[in-house]
Amino acid sequence: MSMSTSGLPIPWHKNNKVEPANPEEHPLHPASEKYQEEPSTHTQNLNKDGDDEFGEYKYNKFTDPNAWGPALRPYILFANLNQRICENSYFNNFIIFCIVLAGALVGVQTYDGMDDDPVVLALDFVILVFFSAECVFKIFAEGMAIWRFWFGPEWKWNNFDFFIVLACIPGLLDLGKQVVVLRLLRLMRLAKVFRKIPQLQMIVMGLVGGMKSISYIVLLLFMVFYLYAILGIMMFQDNDPFHWASIDLAMMTLFRASTLEDWTDIMYISIFGCDKYSSIYVGPESFTPDNKMEWCVTPEQNQFLSPFFWVTFVVVSALVMLSLFIGAVTMSMTESMEQMKEEEEEATKKRMKEKQMAKMRAAQEANIARRNSELLLAANAELEEEKTEKKGVLGVFGFGENPKDKEQEQKQMTNMLLSVWDGVDLDEMMNRVRDAEVEGKPIRMLYYHLSLVMKSIADDKVFQNFIIVVILVAGTMVGLQTNKELDRENKELFTLIDDVILNIFIAEIVIKVVAEDAFPLRFFKSGWNCFDFLIVVGSLALAGAAGGMMQMLRLLRLLRVLKLVKAFPQLQVIVNALMMGLSSIGFIGIILVLVFYMCAILGMMMFKDNDPWHFGSLQVAMLTLFRCSTLEDWTDVMYINMYGCHKYGYSGWMTPPCEKP
């Protein structure tokens, strides 16, 4: 049995020194049945990439000089040299330096006159040569399987590197005149650093791995924005049309507030009115066709709902949702760290294995002849024993014991048990019991069969998807009705669509209630079912409402959007996790309220006379402290009380005014 240069045994070939009388019967010969049936017994396992598993060490036949003829041996040795270069730490560090230098050159070329600088062009050409050499080294390092550079385990990064090199070669892809494109391709070289530095790769993989969870969080956040946008339009549109004139402007306003960028300015416009607070709006004396969006036509003060609206939105969107984003990315990054740790441990074991094999190589070469002889004798004895068993009386009639037969018998028995288990249809058994209960009761039997039909409808995917579409249409209708002109022109059509949607939701509840058969109250065991029931009952009670009750009806219609959470199991998981965490969040909220309460009283004691606008009453002081806790212009509050209200911060319209600085 021949040995490779690494000291590993390789499959049978003609160079074996000890040849049996009939080589094809020998288990080490590739033509023997024993070799083909049990290759792992005497040789390595070949995977699809041509790698052989030997313990924890990978053997690659495409880079083994002994696995090929003498004519290809120099090329294989050259491939091994390229592989050692690619795996060398100094070479990898040099490539990282080239990547950083390439990124710096792209930044330098943005300055005037530096794009055609000879030194910059020369350095860029040298970097291109090094990156090209890296690709060539990696291609030849694959030995007799150079296609694995493009289709092997690292095909993504290899193809990326290869494309960048081709695109940056002058004149090859005709990008010479496209300076912006060429500069962008050169900038993409910086992405190579993610592959070279494991810590950066871990962060990127964590972000990519968390995208699936983040997508559902984004969907939930969009639903929150949509709900608050329509609520904001209903409450603040007349007073603040600049921020709440349409659904798209309202969504942009909320996104701005979720980043905590001057969200208090929007809140104060609603609290004090557009005529008193804002540099945006102008009075009737300054109305022009060009500043129509800045007209303060119907100023309105909303000193209670506006603070509640904004405090709850900031808490939900800027604090809770941000925590969900961080949690999703952190969990994915933890998984990436664990995977990278496992890979490092495997690499360490591989290096230790290689060192051990290097020490054992001398002893293996000394004992190779003896081991081959012993292996051949044992294999021949095994073949003779198999032949004798086949000739025996029991073997003739097929009664000889065979471990493979026992294994097959055990597999068959397991499959039989699984089939029996799969055949037990519990629903069918329950239906038989129910049939026995309703037998002889015609009305009861009719209702029972009706419940089975309703249950099949409620569980049907087509019906569930249809309800999802209806929910989306209902949410869209609420958004369209925020446009007063559009709502006035299509009032009859919108009313008809709303009635159809309401009837569909009523039918959904009836189907689910009847599906419970003789136990209709089980419908209310689900919190989401109770929510659906309340929405339908409220919509029926307010049907035909006008004035203020119409706003309540629209609010109930808006809540239909939350039915989407029930339609997506992933959203249910997120919402349920938030609900389960409310107990802990509630205690944290109590602590924050106590802190705000004590600091508000202290603030009133120290700053009320000088700054009544921020500390004039307890609720105003607590709102000011919440604003400061979000880091929103907290320095303005500090400077007013440092320098006095007569020197900093106060204007003539502010009530109460600055009387005791």
Disulfide bonds with the S-S distance in Angstrom:
Cys274-Cys296 2.01
Cys645-Cys658 1.75
